[in-house]
Amino acid sequence: MRATTMSAENKKIVTHFYDQLFSYGNLDVVDELVGTTYTNHNPQGVDGPEGLKGFITFFRKTFPERTKTTHRALAEGDLVLLHSESAAAPGATPSAVVDIYRVEDGRIVEHWDVIQPGPETVVGGHDLFTTISEPVASQPDPNADTAENKKLVTALFHELAVEKDPTVFERYAVESFIDHNPQHADGVAAATELFTGLFAGNPEVTIDVKRVIAEGDYVAVHHHLKLNPDDRGFACIEFFRVRDGKIVEHWDAVQPVPETSRNENTMF
């Protein structure tokens, strides 16, 4: 019960902080809720509360009409994850933004993110954000078995990352699961074909799972995908919705790891 209460308290802290900072530019919330040891893994960001204030000031000056809409929020323990839609101006093609914050003693002390520009075309016909599977709800189901759902998605990634088995979705997903990745078609057959090609064409590919955050029927996986040992790779955050013991829907955000960074924290 204490862990559940802590997760809820941390989610409240982060969602309030995020709304005040990005919707209103309220820098006072940084002094109120950000720790002095704040570590930023965004390659364009710097550490510390003052660095965060500087970034937000620059961001809002550069993009005065930018809009942000948070579609789902997950919290587990000291980690809170927000999946948001961000557009440079009303009507502009939005990017998918996934932020992960670590909260310690009521203050935000660490941040990771993955940002993916919105695509011009999509294979499956779905946007990057909407929940389609029934029951339609973007926020976690409080009655769902978080532990079992996390166990299922963790097992899937083990079989992908360690065993490199492209058939995993045949065991862990419904046949016609919905895929919001703009380059992927729906369903098990398409996922099997995708990973069969990935493993065959990149025999040294690695999928290094960094953290898994689960709440209710939603499970998010933050990982580092590298096609070969010399590849800088991609920062990836994937969401899975699990209903009745099977994956029914999938979203993700993928960002190439840049050659240079303003900090030494890595994206992971």
MOMOJO-V261519 format. One record per backbone hydrogen bond with DSSP energy under -0.5 kcal/mol. NH is the residue of the N-H (numbers start at 1). CO is the residue of the C=O. Records with the same first field share a line. If there is no record, write none. Layout:
BEGIN
NH = CO + CO
END
This chain:
BEGIN
5 = 1
6 = 2
7 = 3
8 = 4
9 = 5
10 = 6
11 = 7
12 = 8
13 = 9
14 = 10
15 = 11
16 = 12
17 = 13
18 = 14
19 = 15
20 = 16
21 = 17
22 = 18
23 = 19
24 = 19 + 20
25 = 21
26 = 20
27 = 25
29 = 26
30 = 27
31 = 27
32 = 28
33 = 29
34 = 30
35 = 108
38 = 35
39 = 109
41 = 39 + 111
45 = 42
48 = 38
52 = 48
53 = 49
54 = 50
55 = 51
56 = 52
57 = 53
58 = 54
59 = 55
60 = 56
61 = 57
62 = 58
63 = 59
66 = 63
67 = 87
69 = 85
71 = 69 + 83
72 = 83
74 = 81
76 = 79
79 = 76
80 = 101
81 = 74
82 = 99
83 = 72
84 = 82 + 97
85 = 69
86 = 95
87 = 67
92 = 89
95 = 86
96 = 116
97 = 84 + 95
98 = 114
99 = 82 + 97
100 = 112
101 = 80
102 = 110
103 = 78
104 = 107
107 = 104
108 = 33
109 = 102
110 = 102
111 = 39
112 = 100
114 = 98
116 = 96
123 = 182
124 = 184
132 = 130
137 = 135
140 = 73
142 = 140
144 = 141
146 = 144
149 = 145
150 = 146
151 = 147
152 = 148
153 = 149
154 = 150
155 = 151
156 = 152
157 = 153
158 = 154
159 = 155
160 = 156
161 = 157
162 = 158
163 = 158
165 = 159
166 = 164
168 = 165
170 = 167
171 = 168
172 = 168
173 = 169
174 = 247
177 = 174
178 = 248
180 = 178 + 250
184 = 181
187 = 177
188 = 175
191 = 187
192 = 188
193 = 189
194 = 190
195 = 191
196 = 192
197 = 193
198 = 194
199 = 195
200 = 196
201 = 197
202 = 198
205 = 202
206 = 226
208 = 224
209 = 207
210 = 222
211 = 222
213 = 220
215 = 218
218 = 215
219 = 240
220 = 213
221 = 238
222 = 211
223 = 221 + 236
224 = 208
225 = 223 + 234
226 = 206 + 224
231 = 228
234 = 225
235 = 255
236 = 223 + 234
237 = 253
238 = 221
239 = 251
240 = 219
241 = 249
242 = 217 + 240
243 = 246
246 = 243
247 = 172
248 = 241
249 = 241
250 = 178
251 = 239
253 = 237
255 = 235
257 = 233
262 = 43
END
